[in-house]
Amino acid sequence: MAAVDDIWRSYRSPRKVVRQHFSRARSEPRLFTLLVAAMIVIFTAQWPRLARQQFENPDVPMAGLMLGTAMALAAVTPFIYLLAWLVTQALRLVGGRGDGYGGRLALFWALLSVSPLMLLQGLVTGMIGPGLQANVIGGIVFAVFVLFWGMGIKVTQFEPVQTGTPE
């Protein structure tokens, strides 16, 4: 439950939560777990949309829609790592002092922290369908994600934070 508590605390003080995670002992398995947890919630958030899509087109089986979504999320995972690396390298050009671990932590934590809003977005899209409401919620989700990621980057790349030792 600590991760769930940290997610809710991220909405009040995101930099403090990222700073606490960053000060722990470095652990790549922990980072990967954050990413996998975010992907699971993102996948779950797609179910209402997929159910609506299947209802509107009964020829396509729900299992096929879910499998396609799961495979798409799995295929995106290496690109998420690449994005974290590219942003870290770009930040080094403008004075960032962080490393790849901090860049991955900031991105993965932002994804996990915004996942409750993605559940809301999935519900809106599934219940109401595509339209203005879904676009507004999607914009809010994106804005909160960028805010959380930006604050995480500030902590991990620009603040002099004492990080933990490797496990």
C-alpha positions as CSV (number, residue, x, y, z in Angstrom):
1,M,0.0,0.0,0.0
2,A,3.0,2.3,0.3
3,A,2.9,3.0,-3.5
4,V,-0.7,3.9,-3.4
5,D,-0.1,6.3,-0.5
6,D,2.8,7.8,-2.4
7,I,0.6,8.2,-5.5
8,W,-2.0,10.2,-3.5
9,R,0.8,12.2,-1.8
10,S,2.1,13.1,-5.2
11,Y,-1.0,15.1,-5.9
12,R,-0.2,17.3,-2.8
13,S,3.6,17.5,-3.0
14,P,5.1,15.7,-6.0
15,R,8.7,16.8,-5.6
16,K,8.8,15.6,-2.0
17,V,7.6,12.1,-3.0
18,V,10.1,11.9,-5.9
19,R,12.9,13.2,-3.6
20,Q,12.1,10.4,-1.1
21,H,12.2,7.8,-3.9
22,F,15.4,9.2,-5.2
23,S,17.1,9.2,-1.8
24,R,16.5,5.5,-1.4
25,A,19.1,2.9,-2.4
26,R,19.3,2.6,-6.2
27,S,17.4,-0.4,-7.5
28,E,16.7,-1.0,-11.2
29,P,14.2,-3.8,-10.3
30,R,12.2,-1.2,-8.2
31,L,12.1,1.2,-11.2
32,F,11.0,-1.6,-13.5
33,T,8.3,-2.5,-11.0
34,L,7.1,1.1,-11.1
35,L,6.9,1.0,-14.9
36,V,5.1,-2.4,-14.9
37,A,2.6,-1.2,-12.3
38,A,1.9,1.9,-14.4
39,M,1.4,-0.3,-17.5
40,I,-1.0,-2.6,-15.6
41,V,-3.1,0.4,-14.5
42,I,-3.0,1.9,-18.0
43,F,-4.1,-1.4,-19.5
44,T,-6.9,-1.7,-17.0
45,A,-8.0,1.9,-17.8
46,Q,-8.5,0.8,-21.4
47,W,-11.1,-1.8,-20.6
48,P,-14.2,0.5,-20.7
49,R,-13.1,1.9,-24.0
50,L,-12.5,-1.6,-25.4
51,A,-15.9,-2.8,-24.1
52,R,-17.6,0.1,-25.9
53,Q,-15.6,-0.6,-29.0
54,Q,-16.7,-4.3,-28.9
55,F,-20.3,-3.3,-28.2
56,E,-20.3,-1.1,-31.3
57,N,-18.6,-3.7,-33.4
58,P,-19.6,-7.2,-32.1
59,D,-17.6,-8.9,-34.9
60,V,-14.4,-8.1,-33.1
61,P,-13.9,-10.3,-30.0
62,M,-13.1,-8.6,-26.7
63,A,-10.2,-10.9,-26.1
64,G,-8.6,-9.8,-29.3
65,L,-9.0,-6.1,-28.4
66,M,-7.5,-6.7,-25.0
67,L,-4.6,-8.7,-26.4
68,G,-3.9,-6.0,-29.0
69,T,-3.9,-3.4,-26.3
70,A,-1.6,-5.4,-24.1
71,M,0.8,-6.1,-26.9
72,A,0.9,-2.4,-27.8
73,L,1.8,-1.5,-24.2
74,A,4.5,-4.1,-24.2
75,A,5.9,-2.8,-27.5
76,V,6.0,0.8,-26.1
77,T,8.1,-0.2,-23.1
78,P,11.5,0.0,-24.8
79,F,10.6,3.4,-26.2
80,I,9.7,4.7,-22.7
81,Y,13.3,3.7,-21.7
82,L,14.6,5.5,-24.8
83,L,12.6,8.6,-24.0
84,A,14.0,8.7,-20.5
85,W,17.5,8.4,-21.8
86,L,17.1,11.0,-24.5
87,V,15.6,13.5,-22.1
88,T,18.5,12.9,-19.6
89,Q,21.0,13.4,-22.4
90,A,19.3,16.6,-23.5
91,L,19.2,17.9,-19.9
92,R,22.9,17.3,-19.5
93,L,23.4,19.8,-22.4
94,V,21.6,22.5,-20.4
95,G,23.3,21.9,-17.1
96,G,21.5,18.8,-15.7
97,R,23.7,16.9,-13.3
98,G,21.6,13.7,-13.1
99,D,22.1,10.3,-14.6
100,G,19.9,7.8,-16.4
101,Y,18.6,6.3,-13.1
102,G,17.1,9.7,-12.1
103,G,15.7,10.2,-15.5
104,R,14.0,6.8,-15.5
105,L,12.7,7.4,-12.0
106,A,11.1,10.8,-12.9
107,L,9.4,9.3,-16.0
108,F,8.2,6.1,-14.5
109,W,6.9,7.7,-11.3
110,A,5.1,10.3,-13.4
111,L,3.4,7.5,-15.3
112,L,2.4,5.7,-12.2
113,S,1.2,8.9,-10.4
114,V,-1.0,9.9,-13.2
115,S,-2.5,6.4,-13.6
116,P,-5.6,7.1,-11.4
117,L,-6.5,9.9,-13.8
118,M,-6.1,7.5,-16.7
119,L,-8.7,5.3,-15.0
120,L,-11.1,8.2,-15.0
121,Q,-10.3,8.9,-18.6
122,G,-11.0,5.3,-19.5
123,L,-14.3,5.5,-17.7
124,V,-15.3,8.7,-19.5
125,T,-14.3,7.3,-22.9
126,G,-16.1,4.0,-22.2
127,M,-19.3,5.5,-20.9
128,I,-19.7,8.7,-22.9
129,G,-17.6,7.8,-25.9
130,P,-15.2,9.9,-27.9
131,G,-16.0,13.6,-27.8
132,L,-15.4,16.8,-25.9
133,Q,-15.5,15.3,-22.5
134,A,-13.0,12.6,-23.3
135,N,-10.7,15.3,-24.9
136,V,-10.9,17.5,-21.8
137,I,-10.1,14.6,-19.5
138,G,-7.3,13.6,-21.8
139,G,-5.9,17.1,-21.8
140,I,-6.0,17.2,-18.0
141,V,-4.3,13.8,-17.8
142,F,-1.6,15.0,-20.1
143,A,-1.1,18.3,-18.3
144,V,-0.8,16.5,-14.9
145,F,1.6,14.0,-16.4
146,V,3.9,16.8,-17.8
147,L,3.7,18.6,-14.5
148,F,4.7,15.5,-12.5
149,W,7.4,14.6,-14.9
150,G,8.8,18.1,-14.9
151,M,8.9,18.2,-11.2
152,G,10.5,14.8,-11.1
153,I,13.1,16.0,-13.6
154,K,13.8,19.1,-11.5
155,V,14.5,16.9,-8.4
156,T,16.5,14.2,-10.1
157,Q,18.5,16.3,-12.6
158,F,18.9,19.7,-11.0
159,E,18.7,19.5,-7.2
160,P,21.7,18.4,-5.2
161,V,20.0,15.3,-3.7
162,Q,21.9,12.7,-1.9
163,T,21.1,9.4,-3.6
164,G,21.3,6.0,-2.0
165,T,24.0,3.4,-2.7
166,P,23.4,0.5,-5.1
167,E,21.7,-2.5,-3.7
